[in-house]
């Protein structure tokens, strides 16, 4: 069940939302393993939740292949957050599949994400300053 109730105390994970900025390869993609190919769109506090089977069934109506829901406050800046951007958190990488604004209240955003495994020594890291 998606809710529009913002629980600020649960926003305890410092994440980076990044967008591709490098040159495209011959297939039109950007080398995701190279952190230099990405530009930070926003650094913010979030809640990262792995989805249960029930959550997956509800999320399945929006997108397929979703493993996590990341909740952030709706950015006040003109930051555009959308699909195919990534969320970096302590060496983990989440690909944003969909962005939801519950009840269109502009209080928070749900980022429906798929976690991918990065097996390179240059795995991206978000700042963990608290």
C-alpha positions in Angstrom: 0.0 0.0 0.0 1.4 3.4 -1.0 1.0 6.1 1.6 1.7 9.8 1.6 2.6 10.0 5.2 6.2 11.2 5.5 8.1 9.7 8.4 11.3 11.8 8.5 12.9 9.6 11.2 13.1 6.8 8.7 15.1 8.8 6.2 18.4 7.6 7.6 20.4 6.5 4.5 22.5 9.2 2.7 22.2 8.5 -1.1 23.4 10.0 -4.3 21.0 10.1 -7.3 23.1 10.1 -10.5 22.5 10.5 -14.2 24.7 9.4 -17.1 26.9 12.2 -18.4 29.6 10.4 -20.3 30.0 9.7 -23.9 27.9 6.8 -25.3 29.5 3.7 -26.6 28.7 2.2 -30.0 25.5 0.6 -28.6 24.3 3.9 -27.2 25.0 3.0 -23.5 27.2 4.6 -20.9 29.8 2.5 -19.0 28.0 2.1 -15.7 31.1 0.7 -14.0 33.0 3.9 -14.4 31.8 6.5 -11.8 33.4 9.3 -13.8 30.6 8.7 -16.4 27.9 9.8 -14.0 26.9 13.2 -12.7 25.2 13.7 -9.3 21.7 15.1 -9.6 21.0 15.2 -5.9 22.4 14.0 -2.6 19.7 13.4 0.0 18.5 11.4 3.0 16.3 8.4 2.2 14.6 5.3 3.4 15.6 2.1 1.5 13.2 -0.8 1.8 13.4 -4.2 0.1 10.0 -5.2 -1.2 8.0 -8.1 0.1 6.0 -10.4 -2.2 2.9 -8.3 -1.4 4.7 -5.1 -2.3 6.0 -6.6 -5.5 2.4 -7.6 -6.5 1.3 -4.0 -6.0 4.4 -2.6 -7.7 4.0 -5.0 -10.6 1.1 -3.0 -11.9 3.5 -0.1 -12.4 6.8 -1.7 -13.5 8.3 -5.2 -13.6 11.7 -6.1 -12.1 11.6 -4.0 -8.9 13.4 -5.1 -5.8 13.5 -2.0 -3.6 11.5 1.1 -2.8 13.5 4.2 -1.9 11.6 7.1 -0.3 12.9 10.6 -0.5 11.5 14.0 0.3 10.4 15.6 -2.9 13.3 17.8 -4.0 12.7 21.6 -3.7 15.3 22.2 -6.4 14.6 21.8 -10.0 16.2 18.4 -9.9 14.6 16.0 -12.4 14.6 12.4 -11.2 13.5 9.7 -13.6 13.9 6.2 -14.9 17.3 5.0 -16.0 19.1 7.2 -13.4 20.8 5.4 -10.6 20.9 5.6 -6.8 24.2 5.0 -5.1 24.4 4.0 -1.5 27.6 2.6 0.2 28.8 0.7 -2.9 25.4 -0.5 -3.9 23.7 0.5 -7.1 20.0 0.8 -7.7 18.5 1.5 -11.2 15.4 3.7 -11.0 12.6 1.9 -12.8 9.7 4.4 -12.0 9.1 7.5 -9.8 5.8 7.9 -8.0 4.4 11.0 -6.2 1.7 9.6 -3.9 -1.5 11.6 -3.9 0.4 14.3 -5.9 1.1 16.1 -2.7 4.7 16.9 -3.6 5.8 15.9 -0.1 7.9 12.8 -1.1 8.8 10.6 -4.0 8.9 6.8 -4.2 11.7 5.6 -6.4 10.9 2.0 -7.5 14.3 0.5 -8.1 16.2 -2.7 -9.2 19.4 -3.4 -7.3 22.2 -4.5 -9.5 25.5 -6.1 -8.5 28.6 -4.2 -9.3 31.7 -6.4 -9.3 34.4 -3.8 -10.0 36.9 -2.3 -7.6 35.7 1.1 -8.7 32.2 0.6 -7.3 30.5 3.9 -6.7 30.1 5.1 -3.1 27.7 7.7 -1.8 29.0 10.0 0.9 28.3 8.7 4.3 28.8 12.0 6.2 26.1 12.3 8.8 
